Amino acid sequence: MKYDEPLVGSLAIILAIIAAVIAVGPWASPYRLRTFSAITQRFGKPVARGVWVAIAVASLTAGLAILTGMRPSYADPAHTADLDR
């Protein structure tokens, strides 16, 4: 694992927690963002909450994948010589 992977994975998990709290919470200000305002006006607030949940799930999945070191089959794994620096 390289030195930057724990940082990026942790930030993705923190973003997932924030998005989940926004989806569950009673706040109106996150729904004033341009994209979420358009979704709310066109489809309603439940769909906008679903988008926040989707962002939370995607961020959590990405963060856990980064922290566990999962890579696509075509990716070249990190060389051990690179980890000694």
NORQUI-V750461 format. One record per residue. N is the residue number from 0. BURIAL is I if it has 9 or more other C-alpha atoms within 8 Angstrom, else O. Layout:
n,burial
N,BURIAL
N,BURIAL
//
This chain:
n,burial
0,O
1,O
2,O
3,O
4,I
5,I
6,O
7,I
8,I
9,I
10,I
11,I
12,I
13,O
14,I
15,I
16,I
17,I
18,I
19,I
20,O
21,I
22,I
23,O
24,O
25,O
26,O
27,O
28,O
29,O
30,I
31,O
32,O
33,O
34,O
35,I
36,I
37,O
38,I
39,I
40,O
41,O
42,I
43,I
44,I
45,O
46,I
47,I
48,I
49,I
50,O
51,I
52,I
53,O
54,I
55,I
56,I
57,I
58,I
59,I
60,O
61,I
62,I
63,I
64,I
65,I
66,I
67,O
68,O
69,O
70,O
71,O
72,O
73,O
74,O
75,O
76,O
77,O
78,O
79,O
80,O
81,O
82,I
83,O
84,O
//
